[in-house]
Amino acid sequence: MDFTITKVVIKKIPENKWHIWFASCVINEWIKLNNIAIFKRLNKEWYRLVFPEKKIEGAEPVQIFFPVTSEAYFLLEKAISEHIK
């Protein structure tokens, strides 16, 4: 199966030094991934993606979704980077 990112939407976060955008994207016209946080890297080179998690009191955070392979991460990173202005 192909991994095709068909739509990317970027939303700017006002007045935040490191966390600067949220992204959402549609994969294969089947599933929409929301609230992917985009942070500046400390070395100021490009950005890093952070995927949402649910914090449950008294337990470890639970990841909502995340790329399982580095290839999937880099495809998401590339698609999102093309929409950042």
N, C-alpha and C positions, 0 to 999 in steps of 0.2 A: 504494500500500500504506500502511496506517495504521501508525503507530509507537505501539504500546500497551505501556506498562510495567505488567506484571501482578503482579509481586511484588518487594518491596524488603526487604532485611534489612540492618540496621545493627549493626556490632559496635564497641564502645567500645575504645579503646586506653588502657590505664592509664598514668598518670604521664607524659604527653607534652604539652608546652606548645602546640605548633602543629598537629601531626598528631594528630587526636583520634578519628577513626573510620575504619572501612573499610565500604564498602557493596557489596552485590551486588544485581543485579536481573535479572528475566526480561523479555525483549522478545518480544512477540507470541506467547508460549507456545512459542517456537522456540529461543531462544538465551539462555544465562545469562552475564552479565558479572560476573566476580568481581574483588575487590581494587581497587575504585575508592577511592582515598585521598581523605579529606576533611580539608582544612586550614582553620584559622582564617585569615582575611585579616588583614593587618597593621593595617587600620583598624578591626578588630573587627566590621565589618558582615558578616553572613552568613558564608559559607564558599566555598572554591573546590574543584573536583573535579580530581584528578590521576589520569590513567589509566596502567595498568601498562606497563612496558617491560622488555625483557631487555637486560642489560648484558653485552656480549661483549668479552672482553679484546682490546685492540688495535683495536677498531672502535667506531663510533658506536653508541649505544643504539638498539635496534629497538623501536618501539611495537607492543605486542601488539594493542590495539584502542583506538579513540578515536572520538568523534563527528566525522563529516565536515563537518557544517554547524553553525552556531551555533544553529539551531532545535533540532537533536537534543540539543546540549549543554544548552540551557535546559529542554527537556522532562525530561531526566535530572535536572538540578538541582532542578527543581520537585518531581518525584516523590520524590527522596531527601530534600529538605527537609521534606516532609510526614511523614516517618518519624523525624526527629530529635527527641529529647525532652530 
